[in-house]
């Protein structure tokens, strides 16, 4: 419309990209939001889709619906193929390109297998809705197949579910899967006792929730064991296939393995031919621009940002949001004529993880919470952070239902399992 | 357990199979319920998943959960490969077999293309959850692609959505898709006006809802046109591909085509080598047994049952339920020593179809209802028929939300579209 308006292209409608777009409301800019999915995903609750507690539509919302009132924003469904820095255009995979004055890459991360990509078919990770329904299908199919399996060894392998990686996602998956097996599914099978199912959490380091205070790791460890999870520490996975997993000198036959051990950034560094860390994250300047490219910002899980103490900013939703807000302020300052670089400072709000449906561990730094109070705080915080009223209502209903009846509403086996033979 | 208990194998946990199992509660039988899906599907509302109104988990429920209190029932996830009538065993696809004294086949129907199976990739039908998410993806992708399409002719083809078949499913799909385009998506795109989308319902016969009274067909026809649907009568589709559809002498470029025109029974007739009608339905005796096999019953959409007036019993949920109940009573009578054949009599409760979100047509025979009263009656009846309280609550919430806000909560594009190039 107005030719002198500043053109901003945002790639990725995750927490970082959306927050940036929101913070630019009212600015004299025209924004093009490009995402390869049509929905924003509330990733902190994705493990609940994988474990049958929530429906897919309860944790995802159409991007263009979220931005419908913003007439300055055009939402495009498209996959980025590269960036033409000289011509200042974002190139899309199926042809076409979009011009920018300022580019913000907020393309997130995928799971990574530390050089063992051949493990992926046997141990899916959890980043997209399809990942979640794949994991859900495999968990439920394991019990269905065990019900029909006569061979005791094969049955035990079917009833052994392994989670690799003891971070918050691994802990939350393990706690929910063991409840699913021991409570939700209990009494629904005739040939197996689902309480015989083993849920094993394998962590290469010497404690789970390594980013939390040690006493919270300890609490979570004990809470998981009380629920029935076997926690294995100190031995990394060295082999993994359709039959099971090897860690240290131990071989564990298991037909269902979930990967929660590592992430790799999106190919943003490749698009920019920019220096990156080992996980593929772009090494940005303190103001979140790409070195030598003040018109290109990288935020969220795709950026490697150092804190004053030399540690990288963690790849969590709050840091992505803060970075989005920071870049929006920088863009507004520049539009007002102030081009002094504005270094980003991360404010750590805390770490939290749930263990099953009645306890959680929260590390605010100044205070540490565990138990049911932490769980309720976690639940209320997540309902609050959900993206709209409709979903808050639906998720609240789902959770109250699970809380009081133990029943989970999204126990669906859908789509063929073509990636695993 | 008790060796003298009568072994019943039920294949298919649709309306017929479930009703039969319920009606056998307390009888001296042991039931094995075999289904190739892990969930019972509430098919009358499946079109609402395809059109983003309901989540997949709102219309599907795990079979073994529904039957969890029935200790006499074993639920197996498995695909039937055949029936060994001499040995009285049901053979499963991945090996293994299940013995029966009485076998009930209630395996439903798939959509059929009248000898044009090559049309399927371009015009998916609506029978499973995956069908519904495929159709949902294609509808939503059409608008996304139109937003990025510069060529006006291609854009118009993307904004033309065709439904083939003017039965209740076709009418309900057309009414909901036109509302989705004209209301829900309105204002969310920047390069297209979704109100320009054309929704075309093609019916080969000379009226839609051919099973209803003519004045209701007429009412539905006018109601659809008022919503913005183009209804094309009297010309069958003769050609169909990725570019569009030909009916009569008219070629209509359309990138999204949905098939609601015909069904074919499951391969039950092949398993039994039994005589079948052209749609593959087993021609059963008046007591629903297979000719010459009094120990095998076929019910629901897989059975061709004649009414006293010579017309076949329609393939709807109430008839499947009535047949299930009838067979349960027959089995109980036989166990009590009464082997006199008991002919099935179908009681037609009525026909109903919704047109968009504010009107419906209901034909009870003795009374015909249209308009908003019919719509509310339809809605309340369907909430009532839903399988449990949790889903009643969730679906009520979803519908009230749509009713008052016009917003639909399950607008997700998921899974790759590998079946269409």
Interface residues (C-beta under 8 A of the other chain):
Chain A: X37 X38 X39 X55 X56 X57 X58 X60 X62 X64 X65 X67 X68 X71 X74 X75 X76 X77 X78 X96 X129 X130 X133 X140 X141 X144 X145 X147 X148 X187 X188 X189 X190 X191 X390 X391 X393 X394 X397 X401 X405 X407 X409 X410 X411 X412 X413 X414 X415
Chain B: X37 X38 X39 X55 X56 X57 X58 X60 X62 X64 X65 X67 X68 X71 X74 X75 X76 X77 X78 X96 X129 X130 X133 X140 X141 X144 X145 X147 X148 X187 X188 X189 X190 X191 X390 X391 X393 X394 X397 X401 X405 X407 X409 X410 X411 X412 X413 X414 X415
